Amino acid sequence: MRIAVASGKGGTGKTLVSVNLSAAAGLDLADLDVEEPNAFLYFGDGPSTIVPVSRPVPSIDEGSCDLCGECARVCAFNALVRLPRRIRVHEELCHGCGACARLCPHQAIEEVDHEMGVLISTASGERRLVYGRLNIGEANAVPLIKAVKASLAPGRTVLMDCPPGTSCNMVEAVRGSDYAIMVAEPTPFGAHDLALALDVLERLEVPHGVAINKAGMGGVDIAAMCAARGTTVLGAIPFSRDIAQRHAQGRSLMDRPEDRRTFLGLWGAVMKEMRP
């Protein structure tokens, strides 16, 4: 199974839930937040493999190009611009769709590999971690997110720590998941952005429930909000300075029995939700 862990906004505790739920339930972990991956900080120092990931971008054969501008016209992302003497390619805007190369009337365009980041795999005991790291300056993280998802081992249940928000990155990360755990905090921003993210999951038809982090801090009643939408509350993680300190220090929360019970209860609630 593929279980996404997502949030409407950053800072809600998405990685806290991902890494500790992985440890409690003995599950593989994938960090799809490729712009700033940090799950590896909690996973140990096992041997790693690093594989470059590339995406196709257009290369113009100036000897064959007559500057007709058809490539710039068909590009939906404004990655090609016709200048007086040449076609300018903005590789950072290219989505690798291939339309320019296929529709060039003079076959003056070929696609070449542009390295955009790396795919990193490591292990801690029986558990595996795979994550992407996007190169600085890259504007489009979606191809790297797809590469991480494609690398996941078949036949194993994997938790996927997804990018926050409701951008293209989040949509690609949660797309096709068997279930999504939405992590929310009881603040006005947390409630507002949770509602937007739940709308996305409903449109994608991904089954989901909500884990409330920092429960008890006051503010918005996330449980009542979920009840009004018919969304299951899977569990709650208490508002605790001790939890925040240990997590900030890169420590697992599994050394405290009460915290271990919290995450095992959360996983049990997910399994109950997924039963036919």
C-alpha positions in Angstrom: 0.0 0.0 0.0 1.0 3.6 -0.5 0.0 5.8 2.5 0.5 9.6 1.9 1.1 11.9 4.9 0.3 15.4 3.9 -0.7 18.8 5.4 -2.4 22.0 4.2 0.5 24.1 5.4 4.1 23.7 6.5 5.0 23.3 10.1 2.0 21.2 11.2 4.1 18.2 12.1 3.9 16.1 8.9 7.4 14.8 9.1 7.0 14.2 12.9 4.0 11.9 12.0 5.8 10.3 9.1 9.0 9.3 10.8 7.5 8.1 14.0 4.6 6.2 12.4 7.2 4.5 10.2 9.2 3.5 13.3 6.2 2.4 15.3 4.7 0.3 12.6 8.0 -0.9 11.0 7.1 0.7 7.6 9.3 1.9 4.7 9.4 5.7 4.2 9.6 7.9 1.1 10.3 11.6 1.5 8.6 13.3 -1.5 9.2 16.8 -0.2 12.1 17.0 -2.6 12.7 20.7 -2.2 13.7 20.3 1.4 13.8 16.6 2.4 14.6 16.0 6.1 13.2 12.5 7.0 16.8 11.2 6.6 17.8 13.1 9.8 15.6 10.7 11.8 16.6 7.5 10.0 20.1 6.6 11.0 23.4 6.5 9.2 23.2 3.4 7.0 24.9 3.1 3.6 23.2 5.1 0.9 23.0 4.9 -2.9 22.7 8.1 -5.0 21.3 8.1 -8.5 21.1 11.2 -10.7 17.6 12.1 -12.1 17.2 14.0 -15.3 14.3 15.4 -17.3 14.2 16.0 -21.1 14.6 19.6 -22.4 14.8 20.8 -26.0 18.1 21.4 -27.8 17.9 23.5 -31.0 19.8 22.6 -34.2 20.5 26.2 -35.4 21.6 24.8 -38.8 18.1 23.4 -39.4 16.0 26.0 -37.6 14.5 28.7 -39.8 13.1 30.7 -36.8 9.5 30.0 -37.8 8.6 30.1 -34.1 6.2 27.1 -34.1 8.0 25.7 -31.1 7.5 28.8 -29.1 3.8 28.9 -30.1 3.0 25.4 -29.0 5.0 25.6 -25.7 2.4 25.8 -22.9 5.0 26.9 -20.4 6.8 29.7 -22.2 10.0 27.8 -22.1 10.9 28.8 -25.7 11.2 32.3 -27.0 11.8 33.4 -30.6 14.5 36.1 -30.8 15.7 37.8 -34.0 18.6 35.5 -34.5 17.8 32.3 -32.5 15.4 30.4 -30.3 16.1 30.9 -26.6 15.4 27.9 -24.4 14.6 28.5 -20.7 15.3 25.0 -19.3 14.0 25.9 -15.9 10.5 26.5 -17.3 10.4 23.4 -19.4 8.1 20.5 -18.3 9.5 18.0 -20.7 6.3 17.4 -22.6 8.0 17.0 -25.9 5.5 19.1 -27.9 8.2 21.3 -29.4 10.3 18.4 -30.7 7.3 16.6 -32.2 5.7 19.6 -33.9 8.8 21.3 -35.2 8.2 21.3 -39.0 11.9 21.0 -39.8 12.8 18.4 -37.1 15.3 21.0 -35.7 14.7 20.0 -32.1 15.9 17.0 -30.1 15.4 16.3 -26.4 18.5 16.0 -24.2 18.8 15.1 -20.5 18.9 17.9 -18.0 20.0 16.7 -14.5 17.5 18.1 -12.0 18.4 16.3 -8.8 19.3 13.0 -7.2 17.4 9.9 -5.9 18.8 8.7 -2.6 18.1 5.3 -0.9 19.2 4.0 2.5 18.1 1.5 5.1 17.7 1.2 8.9 17.4 -2.4 9.8 14.4 -3.8 7.9 13.0 -0.4 7.0 14.0 1.5 3.9 14.1 5.2 3.1 14.1 6.7 -0.4 14.0 10.4 -1.1 14.7 13.0 -3.7 16.9 16.1 -3.5 16.1 18.8 -6.0 19.0 20.8 -7.4 19.1 24.5 -6.3 17.4 26.7 -8.9 15.1 24.0 -10.4 11.6 25.3 -10.7 9.7 22.1 -11.4 9.9 19.3 -8.8 7.2 17.1 -10.2 9.5 14.9 -12.4 11.7 14.1 -9.4 8.6 13.3 -7.2 7.5 10.9 -9.9 11.0 9.3 -10.0 10.9 8.7 -6.2 7.4 7.1 -6.4 8.5 4.9 -9.4 11.5 3.7 -7.3 9.4 2.3 -4.4 9.7 -1.4 -3.9 6.6 -3.4 -5.0 4.9 -5.5 -2.4 5.8 -3.3 0.6 3.7 -0.8 2.4 5.3 2.7 2.3 4.5 5.9 4.1 5.1 8.9 1.8 6.0 12.2 3.4 4.4 14.7 1.0 5.0 18.4 0.2 2.7 20.7 2.2 0.0 22.8 0.6 -2.1 22.3 -2.5 0.4 23.0 -5.2 1.3 20.7 -8.2 3.9 19.0 -6.0 1.4 18.0 -3.4 -1.1 16.8 -6.0 1.5 14.6 -7.7 2.7 13.2 -4.4 -0.7 12.1 -3.1 -2.1 11.1 -6.5 -2.8 7.4 -6.7 -2.3 6.8 -2.9 -4.4 4.1 -1.2 -5.0 6.4 1.7 -3.9 9.9 2.9 -3.3 11.0 6.5 -3.8 14.8 6.7 -1.9 16.3 9.6 -3.5 19.5 11.0 -2.9 21.9 13.8 -5.7 23.8 15.6 -4.9 27.3 14.4 -6.9 29.5 12.0 -4.3 29.1 9.3 -4.1 25.3 10.0 -7.9 25.0 9.7 -8.2 27.1 6.5 -5.4 25.3 4.7 -6.7 21.9 5.9 -10.0 22.6 4.2 -8.3 23.4 0.9 -6.2 20.2 1.1 -9.2 18.1 1.9 -10.9 19.5 -1.2 -8.0 18.4 -3.3 -8.1 14.9 -1.9 -11.8 14.7 -2.5 -11.3 15.7 -6.2 -8.5 13.1 -6.5 -10.8 10.5 -4.9 -8.1 9.6 -2.4 -9.6 8.1 0.9 -8.3 10.1 3.9 -8.5 11.0 7.5 -7.1 13.6 9.8 -4.4 13.4 12.5 -4.5 16.4 14.9 -1.1 17.6 16.0 -0.5 20.0 18.9 -3.9 18.9 20.3 -4.9 20.9 23.4 -3.2 24.2 22.5 -6.5 25.9 22.0 -7.7 27.7 18.9 -9.8 26.1 16.2 -11.8 22.9 16.9 -10.4 20.7 14.2 -12.5 17.7 15.3 -15.7 19.7 15.0 -14.6 20.9 11.5 -13.9 17.3 10.5 -17.3 16.1 11.8 -19.1 18.7 9.8 -17.3 17.5 6.6 -17.8 13.8 7.5 -14.0 13.3 7.8 -12.6 10.8 10.2 -10.3 12.0 13.0 -7.6 9.2 13.2 -6.0 10.4 16.4 -4.3 13.3 18.2 -0.8 14.1 19.3 -0.7 16.3 22.3 0.7 19.9 22.4 3.9 19.1 24.3 7.2 21.0 24.7 8.9 17.7 25.4 7.8 16.2 22.1 8.8 19.4 20.2 12.3 19.3 21.8 13.0 15.7 21.1 11.8 16.0 17.5 13.9 19.2 17.0 16.9 17.2 18.2 16.4 14.5 15.6 15.3 11.9 18.2 12.6 9.3 17.7 9.6 9.5 20.0 9.5 5.7 20.4 11.6 5.9 23.6 8.5 7.0 25.6 5.7 4.3 25.9 2.9 6.9 25.9 4.2 8.3 22.6 4.6 4.8 21.1 1.0 4.0 22.0 -0.1 7.2 20.3 1.4 6.3 17.0 0.4 2.7 17.2 -3.1 3.9 17.8 -2.9 6.2 14.8 -1.8 3.3 12.6 -4.5 1.1 14.0 -7.1 3.8 13.0 -5.7 3.9 9.5 -5.9 0.2 9.1 -9.5 0.2 10.4 -10.4 2.9 7.8 -8.9 0.9 5.0 -10.8 -2.4 5.8 -13.4 -3.2 3.1 
